[in-house]
Amino acid sequence: MQKGSLVCVGTGMTLGAHISPIARSHIEQADIVFVLVSDGVTEQWLNQMNTDVRSLQPYYLEGKSRMETYQQMVSAMLAQVKLNKKVVGAFYGHPGVFAWVPHNAIKQAQQLGFHAHMEPGISAEDCLFSDLAIDPGQYGCQHYETSQFMFYKRTIDTAAYLILWQVGVAGDRSLAKFSTGAEYKQLLVDLLAESYPKEHQVILYEAITLPLQKPRIEILSLAKLPIANMDFKTTLVIPPCKKMQLNSELLYRLEAITALEQAQHAAK
């Protein structure tokens, strides 16, 4: 009898365009495929790859803690692994990016002695860099989940990009809401205004999930953020508002090292 296993794969963001050959192979060869994707069309598409595809979406309910939902999803997958099934969890985007369920399902399966691992996928971050023509190596990027960013003290580098994920549920401490109101977003703006001018131009971004769609790229001032339409998939991108400052002391020390190397080379 085969021993149960778990593989969590990413289906990417856009239907049919982003899935890797190895992710498709795992889905096709699985005994059971649990799916959590962005829309019903993608779920129907995955149904064509395997005869036993089970949606994790029904575990979500308005007013129900997402942590309870996530734990139930993990339990559902592990129950089948324990029955020695070859289980695949197919998650939209990258299964390891802003994804509690895959990480914890894999960890628990491994602790129980089952083989479990993750296969990457194209994430919303990858799409964001392409759609907004951002090179993260040019100025640097800071990434935070929005509510976590609000709840904990962070040091912001305003010479780099600041990217806040799940801004549509900013400030939700219950983990039970699908969106939060303008007063929550205003608290976020007040926090950001400590580092950025309120007239600073920011971007609301949403990646496409279907090929004929266009990404949402809405430019607005930071001050207008509370009245903008946002949901769970909306990302806030804040471009730099100041130039990078040279670290003159460190550069001087590097020059001294270079000069010493050159002198030693010349002496040989």
Buried (B, 14 or more C-beta within 10 A) or exposed (E): EEEBBBBBBBBBBBBEEBBBEEBBBBBEEBBBBBBBBBEEEBBEBBBEBBEEBBBBBEBBEEEBEBEEBBBBBBEBBBEBBEEBBBBBBBBBBBBBBEBBBBBBBBEBBEEEEBBBEBBBBBBBBBBBBEBBEBEBEEBEBBBBBBBEBBEEEBEBBBEBBBBBBBBBBBBBEEBBBBBBEEEBBBBBBEBBEEBBEEEBEBBBBBBBBBEEEEBBEEEEEBBEBBEBEBEEBBBBBBBBBEEEEEEEEEEEEEEEEEEEEEEEEEEE
